[in-house]
Amino acid sequence: MTKKADNNKPEKKNKPLKNWAFFTGLGLQIGVTVYLMAFFGEKLDLKFETSKPYFAFGLVIFGLVASIYSVVKQLNKMNDE
């Protein structure tokens, strides 16, 4: 019998369940982050009695930017594997 040469390269296996769970988790991560930022922003607006929801708006924008950064970082890591 002949053995195949070992190229020391890991085989890339298609793992659809892992990918499905990963992308489902991304949506939940973004949703929860934005919700929590809006919740805490509203609490800060009530505490400091602002005339407009400055804290809520600012924290939601911050949450979106942080979530998008995290998603891009995770997708880059996923592509490298």
C-alpha positions in Angstrom: 0.0 0.0 0.0 1.1 3.5 -0.7 0.7 6.2 1.9 0.0 9.8 1.0 2.7 12.3 1.7 2.1 14.3 4.8 2.3 18.0 3.9 1.9 19.2 7.5 -1.1 21.2 6.4 -4.3 20.8 8.3 -7.2 19.8 6.2 -9.9 22.4 6.0 -13.2 20.7 6.8 -16.5 22.4 6.0 -18.4 22.6 9.2 -21.8 24.0 8.4 -23.2 23.6 11.9 -20.3 25.5 13.4 -20.7 28.3 10.8 -24.5 28.5 11.4 -24.0 28.8 15.1 -21.3 31.4 14.6 -23.5 33.6 12.4 -26.5 33.2 14.7 -24.4 34.2 17.6 -23.3 37.4 15.8 -26.9 38.6 15.4 -27.6 37.9 19.1 -24.3 39.6 20.1 -25.2 42.8 18.2 -28.8 42.9 19.4 -27.9 42.4 23.1 -25.1 44.9 22.9 -27.3 47.6 21.4 -30.1 46.8 23.9 -27.8 47.1 26.9 -26.3 50.3 25.6 -29.8 51.8 25.1 -30.9 50.6 28.6 -27.9 52.1 30.4 -28.0 55.3 28.3 -31.6 55.8 29.3 -30.7 55.3 32.9 -27.9 57.9 32.6 -30.2 60.4 30.9 -32.7 60.0 33.7 -30.0 60.4 36.4 -28.5 63.5 34.9 -31.8 64.9 33.7 -30.7 65.7 30.2 -33.2 67.5 27.9 -32.6 65.0 25.1 -31.4 61.4 25.2 -27.7 62.2 24.6 -26.3 59.3 26.7 -28.7 56.8 25.1 -27.8 57.9 21.6 -24.1 58.0 22.3 -24.0 54.6 24.0 -26.1 53.0 21.2 -23.6 54.4 18.6 -20.7 53.2 20.7 -22.3 49.7 21.0 -22.9 49.5 17.2 -19.3 50.5 16.5 -17.9 48.1 19.1 -20.1 45.3 17.8 -19.1 45.8 14.2 -15.4 45.9 15.2 -15.9 42.6 17.1 -17.7 41.0 14.1 -15.0 42.0 11.7 -12.3 40.8 14.0 -14.1 37.4 14.5 -14.7 37.0 10.7 -11.0 37.7 10.0 -10.1 35.1 12.6 -12.6 32.6 11.0 -11.1 33.2 7.5 -7.5 32.6 8.8 -8.5 29.1 10.1 
